[in-house]
Amino acid sequence: MYNICIRMAGNITDAEDLLQESFITAFNNIHQLKEDNFFGGWLKTIVVNNCIKHCKKIFYWDDWSEEKTEHLTDDETEWWVSIEMNHINSAIKQLPDGCREIFTLYAVENYSHKEVANNLGISESTSKSQYHRAKKLLKEKLINQL
């Protein structure tokens, strides 16, 4: 849960605060949990939602039109397979706020662009363009470290 917070917030102080708030929320609402074996997923949902609420307060989203994103394509090559995970996590933390949040939700937490857009109050094209920007920045940072 801490890793989710650090990837979404981008700094230790906010991540620790978000994690603590999430556990307080979970403790206060534990009576809503129907089955004990769903606790992990339930807590993860609380953590992600708290991170989204936090980021909505501090991030500004520039909406992108469809024509700005139609040239974006997925790079299918797996350039990252030889890079250690701690380097990847470090590079994710260095991404600009919006890119980092969308990259984390889409690539790490498996939200669709539609879900990301709905949760953040942005368009799907903004989600897609920020995700592609994040991938490009990550690739540049990580390849330069090699």
Phi and psi in degrees as GROMACS dihedral restraints (atoms count N, CA, C in turn):
[ dihedral_restraints ]
;  ai    aj    ak    al  type     phi  dphi    fc
    3     4     5     6     1   -62.6    20    10
    4     5     6     7     1   -40.7    20    10
    6     7     8     9     1   -61.7    20    10
    7     8     9    10     1   -38.4    20    10
    9    10    11    12     1   -61.1    20    10
   10    11    12    13     1   -47.4    20    10
   12    13    14    15     1   -62.0    20    10
   13    14    15    16     1   -43.4    20    10
   15    16    17    18     1   -69.1    20    10
   16    17    18    19     1   -37.5    20    10
   18    19    20    21     1   -67.9    20    10
   19    20    21    22     1   -39.0    20    10
   21    22    23    24     1   -76.5    20    10
   22    23    24    25     1   -43.0    20    10
   24    25    26    27     1   -82.0    20    10
   25    26    27    28     1   -35.4    20    10
   27    28    29    30     1    85.4    20    10
   28    29    30    31     1    -2.3    20    10
   30    31    32    33     1  -148.6    20    10
   31    32    33    34     1   154.4    20    10
   33    34    35    36     1   -65.1    20    10
   34    35    36    37     1   -43.6    20    10
   36    37    38    39     1   -59.5    20    10
   37    38    39    40     1   -52.1    20    10
   39    40    41    42     1   -65.1    20    10
   40    41    42    43     1   -38.0    20    10
   42    43    44    45     1   -62.2    20    10
   43    44    45    46     1   -44.4    20    10
   45    46    47    48     1   -64.4    20    10
   46    47    48    49     1   -41.7    20    10
   48    49    50    51     1   -62.9    20    10
   49    50    51    52     1   -44.1    20    10
   51    52    53    54     1   -63.9    20    10
   52    53    54    55     1   -40.0    20    10
   54    55    56    57     1   -64.5    20    10
   55    56    57    58     1   -44.6    20    10
   57    58    59    60     1   -62.7    20    10
   58    59    60    61     1   -45.3    20    10
   60    61    62    63     1   -59.3    20    10
   61    62    63    64     1   -38.5    20    10
   63    64    65    66     1   -66.1    20    10
   64    65    66    67     1   -42.7    20    10
   66    67    68    69     1   -67.9    20    10
   67    68    69    70     1   -35.6    20    10
   69    70    71    72     1   -64.3    20    10
   70    71    72    73     1   -45.1    20    10
   72    73    74    75     1   -59.7    20    10
   73    74    75    76     1   -45.1    20    10
   75    76    77    78     1   -62.1    20    10
   76    77    78    79     1   -45.5    20    10
   78    79    80    81     1   -61.2    20    10
   79    80    81    82     1   -43.5    20    10
   81    82    83    84     1   -68.5    20    10
   82    83    84    85     1   -22.4    20    10
   84    85    86    87     1  -116.6    20    10
   85    86    87    88     1    15.9    20    10
   87    88    89    90     1   -58.7    20    10
   88    89    90    91     1   -26.8    20    10
   90    91    92    93     1   -64.6    20    10
   91    92    93    94     1   -19.6    20    10
   93    94    95    96     1   -79.6    20    10
   94    95    96    97     1   -16.5    20    10
   96    97    98    99     1   -73.9    20    10
   97    98    99   100     1   120.1    20    10
   99   100   101   102     1   -79.7    20    10
  100   101   102   103     1   -41.0    20    10
  102   103   104   105     1  -131.1    20    10
  103   104   105   106     1   135.2    20    10
  105   106   107   108     1   -59.2    20    10
  106   107   108   109     1   -34.8    20    10
  108   109   110   111     1   -72.0    20    10
  109   110   111   112     1    -6.8    20    10
  111   112   113   114     1   -94.8    20    10
  112   113   114   115     1     4.4    20    10
  114   115   116   117     1   -57.1    20    10
  115   116   117   118     1   -45.9    20    10
  117   118   119   120     1   -58.8    20    10
  118   119   120   121     1   -48.6    20    10
  120   121   122   123     1   -66.8    20    10
  121   122   123   124     1   -38.0    20    10
  123   124   125   126     1   -63.2    20    10
  124   125   126   127     1   -46.2    20    10
  126   127   128   129     1   -65.1    20    10
  127   128   129   130     1   -40.2    20    10
  129   130   131   132     1   -60.7    20    10
  130   131   132   133     1   -41.3    20    10
  132   133   134   135     1   -61.7    20    10
  133   134   135   136     1   -42.1    20    10
  135   136   137   138     1   -62.3    20    10
  136   137   138   139     1   -45.5    20    10
  138   139   140   141     1   -61.1    20    10
  139   140   141   142     1   -49.9    20    10
  141   142   143   144     1   -61.3    20    10
  142   143   144   145     1   -44.5    20    10
  144   145   146   147     1   -63.7    20    10
  145   146   147   148     1   -39.7    20    10
  147   148   149   150     1   -64.8    20    10
  148   149   150   151     1   -39.3    20    10
  150   151   152   153     1   -64.6    20    10
  151   152   153   154     1   -42.2    20    10
  153   154   155   156     1   -62.7    20    10
  154   155   156   157     1   -46.0    20    10
  156   157   158   159     1   -59.5    20    10
  157   158   159   160     1   -42.3    20    10
  159   160   161   162     1   -62.7    20    10
  160   161   162   163     1   -47.1    20    10
  162   163   164   165     1   -68.4    20    10
  163   164   165   166     1   -32.8    20    10
  165   166   167   168     1   -61.3    20    10
  166   167   168   169     1   -30.4    20    10
  168   169   170   171     1   -73.1    20    10
  169   170   171   172     1   -28.4    20    10
  171   172   173   174     1  -114.8    20    10
  172   173   174   175     1   -12.7    20    10
  174   175   176   177     1   -99.2    20    10
  175   176   177   178     1   145.5    20    10
  177   178   179   180     1  -110.2    20    10
  178   179   180   181     1   130.8    20    10
  180   181   182   183     1  -107.3    20    10
  181   182   183   184     1   125.5    20    10
  183   184   185   186     1   -93.3    20    10
  184   185   186   187     1   114.2    20    10
  186   187   188   189     1   -70.4    20    10
  187   188   189   190     1   134.5    20    10
  189   190   191   192     1  -106.1    20    10
  190   191   192   193     1   138.2    20    10
  192   193   194   195     1   -83.6    20    10
  193   194   195   196     1   163.8    20    10
  195   196   197   198     1   -59.1    20    10
  196   197   198   199     1   -38.4    20    10
  198   199   200   201     1   -65.9    20    10
  199   200   201   202     1   -24.0    20    10
  201   202   203   204     1   -75.0    20    10
  202   203   204   205     1   -21.4    20    10
  204   205   206   207     1  -107.7    20    10
  205   206   207   208     1    -7.2    20    10
  207   208   209   210     1   -67.9    20    10
  208   209   210   211     1   -21.4    20    10
  210   211   212   213     1   -85.1    20    10
  211   212   213   214     1    -7.8    20    10
  213   214   215   216     1   -74.5    20    10
  214   215   216   217     1   133.9    20    10
  216   217   218   219     1  -131.8    20    10
  217   218   219   220     1   158.1    20    10
  219   220   221   222     1   -81.9    20    10
  220   221   222   223     1   131.8    20    10
  222   223   224   225     1   -86.6    20    10
  223   224   225   226     1   109.0    20    10
  225   226   227   228     1   -81.8    20    10
  226   227   228   229     1   -10.5    20    10
  228   229   230   231     1   -70.0    20    10
  229   230   231   232     1   141.5    20    10
  231   232   233   234     1   -96.3    20    10
  232   233   234   235     1    69.6    20    10
  234   235   236   237     1   -69.2    20    10
  235   236   237   238     1   -18.4    20    10
  237   238   239   240     1   -89.1    20    10
  238   239   240   241     1    -9.1    20    10
  240   241   242   243     1   -62.0    20    10
  241   242   243   244     1   -26.4    20    10
  243   244   245   246     1   -94.6    20    10
  244   245   246   247     1     5.4    20    10
  246   247   248   249     1  -100.0    20    10
  247   248   249   250     1   134.1    20    10
  249   250   251   252     1   -65.8    20    10
  250   251   252   253     1   146.1    20    10
  252   253   254   255     1   -62.0    20    10
  253   254   255   256     1   -35.0    20    10
  255   256   257   258     1   -64.8    20    10
  256   257   258   259     1   -31.1    20    10
  258   259   260   261     1   -70.4    20    10
  259   260   261   262     1   -39.1    20    10
  261   262   263   264     1   -65.5    20    10
  262   263   264   265     1   -46.2    20    10
  264   265   266   267     1   -60.7    20    10
  265   266   267   268     1   -39.8    20    10
  267   268   269   270     1   -63.8    20    10
  268   269   270   271     1   -41.6    20    10
  270   271   272   273     1   -67.7    20    10
  271   272   273   274     1   -36.7    20    10
  273   274   275   276     1   -60.8    20    10
  274   275   276   277     1   -42.1    20    10
  276   277   278   279     1   -61.9    20    10
  277   278   279   280     1   -26.0    20    10
  279   280   281   282     1   -87.7    20    10
  280   281   282   283     1    -6.0    20    10
  282   283   284   285     1   -67.0    20    10
  283   284   285   286     1   153.0    20    10
  285   286   287   288     1   -58.1    20    10
  286   287   288   289     1   151.6    20    10
  288   289   290   291     1   -48.7    20    10
  289   290   291   292     1   -55.0    20    10
  291   292   293   294     1   -62.3    20    10
  292   293   294   295     1   -44.5    20    10
  294   295   296   297     1   -60.9    20    10
  295   296   297   298     1   -44.8    20    10
  297   298   299   300     1   -61.9    20    10
  298   299   300   301     1   -44.8    20    10
  300   301   302   303     1   -64.4    20    10
  301   302   303   304     1   -47.2    20    10
  303   304   305   306     1   -67.3    20    10
  304   305   306   307     1   -41.9    20    10
  306   307   308   309     1   -59.4    20    10
  307   308   309   310     1   -44.5    20    10
  309   310   311   312     1   -63.8    20    10
  310   311   312   313     1   -46.8    20    10
  312   313   314   315     1   -64.6    20    10
  313   314   315   316     1   -44.0    20    10
  315   316   317   318     1   -78.7    20    10
  316   317   318   319     1   -53.4    20    10
  318   319   320   321     1   -83.4    20    10
  319   320   321   322     1   -35.3    20    10
  321   322   323   324     1   -95.6    20    10
  322   323   324   325     1   -44.1    20    10
  324   325   326   327     1   -94.4    20    10
  325   326   327   328     1    -0.5    20    10
  327   328   329   330     1    62.1    20    10
  328   329   330   331     1    33.2    20    10
  330   331   332   333     1   -78.7    20    10
  331   332   333   334     1   148.7    20    10
  333   334   335   336     1   -79.5    20    10
  334   335   336   337     1   164.7    20    10
  336   337   338   339     1   -62.5    20    10
  337   338   339   340     1   -33.5    20    10
  339   340   341   342     1   -64.7    20    10
  340   341   342   343     1   -43.6    20    10
  342   343   344   345     1   -65.5    20    10
  343   344   345   346     1   -42.0    20    10
  345   346   347   348     1   -59.6    20    10
  346   347   348   349     1   -48.4    20    10
  348   349   350   351     1   -60.0    20    10
  349   350   351   352     1   -45.8    20    10
  351   352   353   354     1   -62.9    20    10
  352   353   354   355     1   -43.2    20    10
  354   355   356   357     1   -67.5    20    10
  355   356   357   358     1   -35.4    20    10
  357   358   359   360     1   -95.7    20    10
  358   359   360   361     1    -8.4    20    10
  360   361   362   363     1    71.5    20    10
  361   362   363   364     1    37.5    20    10
  363   364   365   366     1  -124.9    20    10
  364   365   366   367     1   174.2    20    10
  366   367   368   369     1   -83.3    20    10
  367   368   369   370     1   159.6    20    10
  369   370   371   372     1   -62.3    20    10
  370   371   372   373     1   -36.5    20    10
  372   373   374   375     1   -66.2    20    10
  373   374   375   376     1   -34.2    20    10
  375   376   377   378     1   -65.7    20    10
  376   377   378   379     1   -43.1    20    10
  378   379   380   381     1   -59.3    20    10
  379   380   381   382     1   -46.6    20    10
  381   382   383   384     1   -64.0    20    10
  382   383   384   385     1   -44.5    20    10
  384   385   386   387     1   -67.7    20    10
  385   386   387   388     1   -39.5    20    10
  387   388   389   390     1   -67.6    20    10
  388   389   390   391     1   -35.5    20    10
  390   391   392   393     1   -64.2    20    10
  391   392   393   394     1   -46.3    20    10
  393   394   395   396     1   -64.6    20    10
  394   395   396   397     1   -38.2    20    10
  396   397   398   399     1   -63.3    20    10
  397   398   399   400     1   -42.3    20    10
  399   400   401   402     1   -62.0    20    10
  400   401   402   403     1   -44.3    20    10
  402   403   404   405     1   -60.7    20    10
  403   404   405   406     1   -42.5    20    10
  405   406   407   408     1   -63.8    20    10
  406   407   408   409     1   -46.0    20    10
  408   409   410   411     1   -64.3    20    10
  409   410   411   412     1   -41.6    20    10
  411   412   413   414     1   -61.4    20    10
  412   413   414   415     1   -45.2    20    10
  414   415   416   417     1   -60.2    20    10
  415   416   417   418     1   -45.5    20    10
  417   418   419   420     1   -60.9    20    10
  418   419   420   421     1   -46.5    20    10
  420   421   422   423     1   -63.4    20    10
  421   422   423   424     1   -45.4    20    10
  423   424   425   426     1   -74.0    20    10
  424   425   426   427     1   -38.6    20    10
  426   427   428   429     1   -69.3    20    10
  427   428   429   430     1   -34.5    20    10
  429   430   431   432     1   -68.0    20    10
  430   431   432   433     1   -22.9    20    10
  432   433   434   435     1   -78.6    20    10
  433   434   435   436     1   -21.1    20    10
